[in-house]
Structures are given as C-alpha cells and as structure tokens.
Amino acid sequence: PLHELVKEVSCAGVKKHHLKRAIETYLTEKHPCHCRECQNNGLRVLDSDVC
C-alpha cells in the first residue's frame, strides 16, 4: 500500500493515517463500480469523471 511508504518523518503515524483515509475516499468517489451498467455487456470505465 502507498501509505506504507511514509517512514522516518516526524508524525509518520499521523501522516500514514491521513494518507490512507485520503486514498480510500478517492477510490470510493472515483471508482468505475459507481457507474451504471453498460449496454451489451460493456466494460465500465471512468474517464475524467465521466462513466
């Protein structure tokens, strides 16, 4: 996970926590699974906030 790369800096634990939360929030908002079903068994893709 990306948040595990934060090491040897002041307040590393807090920074890891905030980075992990930010990534989780981003993924829940910008994930293709939030797009509606595609016609003809198409693949859902998110392109610049457009499904």
PDB file with SEQRES, HELIX, SHEET and CRYST1 records, atoms N, CA, C and O in Angstrom:
SEQRES   1 A   51  PRO LEU HIS GLU LEU VAL LYS GLU VAL SER CYS ALA GLY          
SEQRES   2 A   51  VAL LYS LYS HIS HIS LEU LYS ARG ALA ILE GLU THR TYR          
SEQRES   3 A   51  LEU THR GLU LYS HIS PRO CYS HIS CYS ARG GLU CYS GLN          
SEQRES   4 A   51  ASN ASN GLY LEU ARG VAL LEU ASP SER ASP VAL CYS              
HELIX    1 AA1 LEU A    2  LEU A    5  5                                   4    
HELIX    2 AA2 ALA A   12  GLU A   29  1                                  18    
HELIX    3 AA3 PRO A   32  HIS A   34  5                                   3    
HELIX    4 AA4 GLN A   39  ASN A   41  5                                   3    
CRYST1    1.000    1.000    1.000  90.00  90.00  90.00 P 1           1          
ATOM      1  N   PRO A   1       0.823  -1.213   0.000  1.00  0.00           N  
ATOM      2  CA  PRO A   1       0.000   0.000   0.000  1.00  0.00           C  
ATOM      3  C   PRO A   1       0.859   1.267   0.000  1.00  0.00           C  
ATOM      4  O   PRO A   1       1.948   1.299   0.573  1.00  0.00           O  
ATOM      5  N   LEU A   2       0.358   2.269  -0.634  1.00  0.00           N  
ATOM      6  CA  LEU A   2       1.089   3.521  -0.780  1.00  0.00           C  
ATOM      7  C   LEU A   2       1.390   4.170   0.566  1.00  0.00           C  
ATOM      8  O   LEU A   2       2.469   4.733   0.748  1.00  0.00           O  
ATOM      9  N   HIS A   3       0.457   4.102   1.508  1.00  0.00           N  
ATOM     10  CA  HIS A   3       0.669   4.764   2.792  1.00  0.00           C  
ATOM     11  C   HIS A   3       1.810   4.141   3.591  1.00  0.00           C  
ATOM     12  O   HIS A   3       2.321   4.773   4.516  1.00  0.00           O  
ATOM     13  N   GLU A   4       2.218   2.933   3.260  1.00  0.00           N  
ATOM     14  CA  GLU A   4       3.330   2.284   3.955  1.00  0.00           C  
ATOM     15  C   GLU A   4       4.683   2.882   3.557  1.00  0.00           C  
ATOM     16  O   GLU A   4       5.690   2.598   4.207  1.00  0.00           O  
ATOM     17  N   LEU A   5       4.725   3.690   2.520  1.00  0.00           N  
ATOM     18  CA  LEU A   5       5.976   4.314   2.099  1.00  0.00           C  
ATOM     19  C   LEU A   5       6.375   5.484   2.987  1.00  0.00           C  
ATOM     20  O   LEU A   5       7.516   5.942   2.925  1.00  0.00           O  
ATOM     21  N   VAL A   6       5.456   5.975   3.810  1.00  0.00           N  
ATOM     22  CA  VAL A   6       5.750   7.089   4.702  1.00  0.00           C  
ATOM     23  C   VAL A   6       6.536   6.542   5.892  1.00  0.00           C  
ATOM     24  O   VAL A   6       5.991   5.832   6.737  1.00  0.00           O  
ATOM     25  N   LYS A   7       7.815   6.882   5.943  1.00  0.00           N  
ATOM     26  CA  LYS A   7       8.690   6.400   7.015  1.00  0.00           C  
ATOM     27  C   LYS A   7       9.670   7.494   7.405  1.00  0.00           C  
ATOM     28  O   LYS A   7       9.942   8.412   6.631  1.00  0.00           O  
ATOM     29  N   GLU A   8      10.187   7.379   8.603  1.00  0.00           N  
ATOM     30  CA  GLU A   8      11.269   8.223   9.090  1.00  0.00           C  
ATOM     31  C   GLU A   8      11.019   9.717   8.921  1.00  0.00           C  
ATOM     32  O   GLU A   8      11.938  10.467   8.592  1.00  0.00           O  
ATOM     33  N   VAL A   9       9.807  10.143   9.139  1.00  0.00           N  
ATOM     34  CA  VAL A   9       9.493  11.571   9.163  1.00  0.00           C  
ATOM     35  C   VAL A   9       8.745  11.846  10.457  1.00  0.00           C  
ATOM     36  O   VAL A   9       8.186  10.936  11.071  1.00  0.00           O  
ATOM     37  N   SER A  10       8.739  13.097  10.860  1.00  0.00           N  
ATOM     38  CA  SER A  10       8.020  13.419  12.087  1.00  0.00           C  
ATOM     39  C   SER A  10       6.529  13.165  11.892  1.00  0.00           C  
ATOM     40  O   SER A  10       5.973  13.475  10.838  1.00  0.00           O  
ATOM     41  N   CYS A  11       5.902  12.614  12.887  1.00  0.00           N  
ATOM     42  CA  CYS A  11       4.468  12.295  12.868  1.00  0.00           C  
ATOM     43  C   CYS A  11       4.126  11.303  11.754  1.00  0.00           C  
ATOM     44  O   CYS A  11       3.073  11.428  11.129  1.00  0.00           O  
ATOM     45  N   ALA A  12       4.976  10.341  11.499  1.00  0.00           N  
ATOM     46  CA  ALA A  12       4.749   9.378  10.414  1.00  0.00           C  
ATOM     47  C   ALA A  12       3.436   8.635  10.597  1.00  0.00           C  
ATOM     48  O   ALA A  12       2.730   8.377   9.622  1.00  0.00           O  
ATOM     49  N   GLY A  13       3.100   8.287  11.834  1.00  0.00           N  
ATOM     50  CA  GLY A  13       1.857   7.558  12.087  1.00  0.00           C  
ATOM     51  C   GLY A  13       0.635   8.356  11.672  1.00  0.00           C  
ATOM     52  O   GLY A  13      -0.284   7.822  11.052  1.00  0.00           O  
ATOM     53  N   VAL A  14       0.627   9.636  12.015  1.00  0.00           N  
ATOM     54  CA  VAL A  14      -0.495  10.505  11.664  1.00  0.00           C  
ATOM     55  C   VAL A  14      -0.559  10.699  10.149  1.00  0.00           C  
ATOM     56  O   VAL A  14      -1.638  10.664   9.558  1.00  0.00           O  
ATOM     57  N   LYS A  15       0.587  10.901   9.537  1.00  0.00           N  
ATOM     58  CA  LYS A  15       0.619  11.104   8.085  1.00  0.00           C  
ATOM     59  C   LYS A  15       0.163   9.852   7.341  1.00  0.00           C  
ATOM     60  O   LYS A  15      -0.535   9.954   6.332  1.00  0.00           O  
ATOM     61  N   LYS A  16       0.550   8.674   7.826  1.00  0.00           N  
ATOM     62  CA  LYS A  16       0.089   7.419   7.221  1.00  0.00           C  
ATOM     63  C   LYS A  16      -1.422   7.312   7.313  1.00  0.00           C  
ATOM     64  O   LYS A  16      -2.094   6.939   6.351  1.00  0.00           O  
ATOM     65  N   HIS A  17      -1.948   7.647   8.494  1.00  0.00           N  
ATOM     66  CA  HIS A  17      -3.394   7.561   8.711  1.00  0.00           C  
ATOM     67  C   HIS A  17      -4.147   8.479   7.749  1.00  0.00           C  
ATOM     68  O   HIS A  17      -5.117   8.060   7.118  1.00  0.00           O  
ATOM     69  N   HIS A  18      -3.700   9.730   7.639  1.00  0.00           N  
ATOM     70  CA  HIS A  18      -4.384  10.685   6.755  1.00  0.00           C  
ATOM     71  C   HIS A  18      -4.252  10.286   5.285  1.00  0.00           C  
ATOM     72  O   HIS A  18      -5.203  10.431   4.517  1.00  0.00           O  
ATOM     73  N   LEU A  19      -3.090   9.790   4.893  1.00  0.00           N  
ATOM     74  CA  LEU A  19      -2.899   9.358   3.511  1.00  0.00           C  
ATOM     75  C   LEU A  19      -3.788   8.164   3.195  1.00  0.00           C  
ATOM     76  O   LEU A  19      -4.383   8.100   2.119  1.00  0.00           O  
ATOM     77  N   LYS A  20      -3.880   7.227   4.119  1.00  0.00           N  
ATOM     78  CA  LYS A  20      -4.734   6.051   3.917  1.00  0.00           C  
ATOM     79  C   LYS A  20      -6.193   6.466   3.765  1.00  0.00           C  
ATOM     80  O   LYS A  20      -6.890   5.974   2.878  1.00  0.00           O  
ATOM     81  N   ARG A  21      -6.660   7.374   4.630  1.00  0.00           N  
ATOM     82  CA  ARG A  21      -8.045   7.853   4.536  1.00  0.00           C  
ATOM     83  C   ARG A  21      -8.286   8.597   3.231  1.00  0.00           C  
ATOM     84  O   ARG A  21      -9.338   8.433   2.612  1.00  0.00           O  
ATOM     85  N   ALA A  22      -7.332   9.407   2.806  1.00  0.00           N  
ATOM     86  CA  ALA A  22      -7.491  10.166   1.561  1.00  0.00           C  
ATOM     87  C   ALA A  22      -7.577   9.231   0.359  1.00  0.00           C  
ATOM     88  O   ALA A  22      -8.387   9.451  -0.541  1.00  0.00           O  
ATOM     89  N   ILE A  23      -6.754   8.198   0.341  1.00  0.00           N  
ATOM     90  CA  ILE A  23      -6.785   7.238  -0.766  1.00  0.00           C  
ATOM     91  C   ILE A  23      -8.104   6.487  -0.777  1.00  0.00           C  
ATOM     92  O   ILE A  23      -8.697   6.294  -1.838  1.00  0.00           O  
ATOM     93  N   GLU A  24      -8.574   6.061   0.395  1.00  0.00           N  
ATOM     94  CA  GLU A  24      -9.849   5.344   0.469  1.00  0.00           C  
ATOM     95  C   GLU A  24     -10.999   6.225  -0.002  1.00  0.00           C  
ATOM     96  O   GLU A  24     -11.883   5.759  -0.721  1.00  0.00           O  
ATOM     97  N   THR A  25     -10.993   7.488   0.396  1.00  0.00           N  
ATOM     98  CA  THR A  25     -12.038   8.420  -0.028  1.00  0.00           C  
ATOM     99  C   THR A  25     -11.999   8.621  -1.537  1.00  0.00           C  
ATOM    100  O   THR A  25     -13.040   8.601  -2.194  1.00  0.00           O  
ATOM    101  N   TYR A  26     -10.821   8.812  -2.084  1.00  0.00           N  
ATOM    102  CA  TYR A  26     -10.674   8.991  -3.528  1.00  0.00           C  
ATOM    103  C   TYR A  26     -11.202   7.775  -4.282  1.00  0.00           C  
ATOM    104  O   TYR A  26     -11.934   7.916  -5.261  1.00  0.00           O  
ATOM    105  N   LEU A  27     -10.832   6.585  -3.825  1.00  0.00           N  
ATOM    106  CA  LEU A  27     -11.253   5.373  -4.519  1.00  0.00           C  
ATOM    107  C   LEU A  27     -12.759   5.159  -4.441  1.00  0.00           C  
ATOM    108  O   LEU A  27     -13.354   4.652  -5.391  1.00  0.00           O  
ATOM    109  N   THR A  28     -13.387   5.536  -3.330  1.00  0.00           N  
ATOM    110  CA  THR A  28     -14.835   5.360  -3.240  1.00  0.00           C  
ATOM    111  C   THR A  28     -15.572   6.354  -4.134  1.00  0.00           C  
ATOM    112  O   THR A  28     -16.659   6.054  -4.629  1.00  0.00           O  
ATOM    113  N   GLU A  29     -14.993   7.530  -4.344  1.00  0.00           N  
ATOM    114  CA  GLU A  29     -15.643   8.531  -5.193  1.00  0.00           C  
ATOM    115  C   GLU A  29     -15.352   8.319  -6.676  1.00  0.00           C  
ATOM    116  O   GLU A  29     -16.206   8.604  -7.515  1.00  0.00           O  
ATOM    117  N   LYS A  30     -14.180   7.833  -7.008  1.00  0.00           N  
ATOM    118  CA  LYS A  30     -13.724   7.771  -8.399  1.00  0.00           C  
ATOM    119  C   LYS A  30     -13.573   6.342  -8.903  1.00  0.00           C  
ATOM    120  O   LYS A  30     -12.706   6.082  -9.738  1.00  0.00           O  
ATOM    121  N   HIS A  31     -14.370   5.432  -8.434  1.00  0.00           N  
ATOM    122  CA  HIS A  31     -14.235   4.037  -8.846  1.00  0.00           C  
ATOM    123  C   HIS A  31     -15.267   3.719  -9.922  1.00  0.00           C  
ATOM    124  O   HIS A  31     -16.415   4.147  -9.807  1.00  0.00           O  
ATOM    125  N   PRO A  32     -14.888   2.974 -10.974  1.00  0.00           N  
ATOM    126  CA  PRO A  32     -15.822   2.649 -12.058  1.00  0.00           C  
ATOM    127  C   PRO A  32     -17.044   1.865 -11.596  1.00  0.00           C  
ATOM    128  O   PRO A  32     -18.055   1.847 -12.298  1.00  0.00           O  
ATOM    129  N   CYS A  33     -16.979   1.224 -10.452  1.00  0.00           N  
ATOM    130  CA  CYS A  33     -18.134   0.464  -9.963  1.00  0.00           C  
ATOM    131  C   CYS A  33     -19.322   1.376  -9.658  1.00  0.00           C  
ATOM    132  O   CYS A  33     -20.453   0.902  -9.546  1.00  0.00           O  
ATOM    133  N   HIS A  34     -19.076   2.674  -9.524  1.00  0.00           N  
ATOM    134  CA  HIS A  34     -20.171   3.606  -9.266  1.00  0.00           C  
ATOM    135  C   HIS A  34     -20.888   4.007 -10.553  1.00  0.00           C  
ATOM    136  O   HIS A  34     -21.912   4.689 -10.513  1.00  0.00           O  
ATOM    137  N   CYS A  35     -20.353   3.586 -11.680  1.00  0.00           N  
ATOM    138  CA  CYS A  35     -21.012   3.847 -12.962  1.00  0.00           C  
ATOM    139  C   CYS A  35     -22.172   2.868 -13.131  1.00  0.00           C  
ATOM    140  O   CYS A  35     -22.147   1.772 -12.573  1.00  0.00           O  
ATOM    141  N   ARG A  36     -23.181   3.261 -13.895  1.00  0.00           N  
ATOM    142  CA  ARG A  36     -24.301   2.344 -14.132  1.00  0.00           C  
ATOM    143  C   ARG A  36     -23.861   1.237 -15.079  1.00  0.00           C  
ATOM    144  O   ARG A  36     -22.816   1.335 -15.722  1.00  0.00           O  
ATOM    145  N   GLU A  37     -24.654   0.198 -15.156  1.00  0.00           N  
ATOM    146  CA  GLU A  37     -24.333  -0.941 -16.016  1.00  0.00           C  
ATOM    147  C   GLU A  37     -24.267  -0.498 -17.477  1.00  0.00           C  
ATOM    148  O   GLU A  37     -25.046   0.347 -17.916  1.00  0.00           O  
ATOM    149  N   CYS A  38     -23.341  -1.072 -18.211  1.00  0.00           N  
ATOM    150  CA  CYS A  38     -23.179  -0.762 -19.633  1.00  0.00           C  
ATOM    151  C   CYS A  38     -24.093  -1.652 -20.474  1.00  0.00           C  
ATOM    152  O   CYS A  38     -24.452  -2.755 -20.062  1.00  0.00           O  
ATOM    153  N   GLN A  39     -24.458  -1.168 -21.638  1.00  0.00           N  
ATOM    154  CA  GLN A  39     -25.265  -1.955 -22.559  1.00  0.00           C  
ATOM    155  C   GLN A  39     -24.387  -2.989 -23.258  1.00  0.00           C  
ATOM    156  O   GLN A  39     -23.185  -2.778 -23.419  1.00  0.00           O  
ATOM    157  N   ASN A  40     -24.967  -4.074 -23.661  1.00  0.00           N  
ATOM    158  CA  ASN A  40     -24.283  -5.121 -24.429  1.00  0.00           C  
ATOM    159  C   ASN A  40     -23.058  -5.687 -23.711  1.00  0.00           C  
ATOM    160  O   ASN A  40     -22.043  -5.990 -24.339  1.00  0.00           O  
ATOM    161  N   ASN A  41     -23.165  -5.824 -22.390  1.00  0.00           N  
ATOM    162  CA  ASN A  41     -22.073  -6.378 -21.571  1.00  0.00           C  
ATOM    163  C   ASN A  41     -20.770  -5.598 -21.709  1.00  0.00           C  
ATOM    164  O   ASN A  41     -19.692  -6.191 -21.677  1.00  0.00           O  
ATOM    165  N   GLY A  42     -20.853  -4.296 -21.859  1.00  0.00           N  
ATOM    166  CA  GLY A  42     -19.655  -3.469 -21.978  1.00  0.00           C  
ATOM    167  C   GLY A  42     -18.920  -3.351 -20.658  1.00  0.00           C  
ATOM    168  O   GLY A  42     -19.461  -3.695 -19.607  1.00  0.00           O  
ATOM    169  N   LEU A  43     -17.703  -2.871 -20.707  1.00  0.00           N  
ATOM    170  CA  LEU A  43     -16.854  -2.700 -19.542  1.00  0.00           C  
ATOM    171  C   LEU A  43     -17.015  -1.280 -19.015  1.00  0.00           C  
ATOM    172  O   LEU A  43     -16.891  -0.314 -19.769  1.00  0.00           O  
ATOM    173  N   ARG A  44     -17.294  -1.153 -17.714  1.00  0.00           N  
ATOM    174  CA  ARG A  44     -17.433   0.167 -17.106  1.00  0.00           C  
ATOM    175  C   ARG A  44     -16.067   0.820 -16.981  1.00  0.00           C  
ATOM    176  O   ARG A  44     -15.120   0.208 -16.488  1.00  0.00           O  
ATOM    177  N   VAL A  45     -15.969   2.069 -17.433  1.00  0.00           N  
ATOM    178  CA  VAL A  45     -14.715   2.812 -17.380  1.00  0.00           C  
ATOM    179  C   VAL A  45     -15.024   4.227 -16.929  1.00  0.00           C  
ATOM    180  O   VAL A  45     -16.012   4.822 -17.358  1.00  0.00           O  
ATOM    181  N   LEU A  46     -14.179   4.763 -16.064  1.00  0.00           N  
ATOM    182  CA  LEU A  46     -14.323   6.136 -15.611  1.00  0.00           C  
ATOM    183  C   LEU A  46     -13.244   6.964 -16.293  1.00  0.00           C  
ATOM    184  O   LEU A  46     -12.056   6.702 -16.112  1.00  0.00           O  
ATOM    185  N   ASP A  47     -13.650   7.972 -17.084  1.00  0.00           N  
ATOM    186  CA  ASP A  47     -12.708   8.805 -17.820  1.00  0.00           C  
ATOM    187  C   ASP A  47     -12.973  10.261 -17.480  1.00  0.00           C  
ATOM    188  O   ASP A  47     -13.954  10.843 -17.945  1.00  0.00           O  
ATOM    189  N   SER A  48     -12.115  10.844 -16.681  1.00  0.00           N  
ATOM    190  CA  SER A  48     -12.250  12.252 -16.274  1.00  0.00           C  
ATOM    191  C   SER A  48     -13.631  12.544 -15.708  1.00  0.00           C  
ATOM    192  O   SER A  48     -14.317  13.446 -16.187  1.00  0.00           O  
ATOM    193  N   ASP A  49     -14.039  11.803 -14.711  1.00  0.00           N  
ATOM    194  CA  ASP A  49     -15.319  11.969 -14.011  1.00  0.00           C  
ATOM    195  C   ASP A  49     -16.531  11.626 -14.861  1.00  0.00           C  
ATOM    196  O   ASP A  49     -17.652  11.953 -14.474  1.00  0.00           O  
ATOM    197  N   VAL A  50     -16.348  10.983 -15.997  1.00  0.00           N  
ATOM    198  CA  VAL A  50     -17.454  10.583 -16.858  1.00  0.00           C  
ATOM    199  C   VAL A  50     -17.402   9.072 -17.037  1.00  0.00           C  
ATOM    200  O   VAL A  50     -16.361   8.511 -17.378  1.00  0.00           O  
ATOM    201  N   CYS A  51     -18.540   8.420 -16.803  1.00  0.00           N  
ATOM    202  CA  CYS A  51     -18.600   6.965 -16.972  1.00  0.00           C  
ATOM    203  C   CYS A  51     -18.757   6.607 -18.437  1.00  0.00           C  
ATOM    204  O   CYS A  51     -18.826   5.427 -18.780  1.00  0.00           O  
TER     205      CYS A  51                                                      
END                                                                             
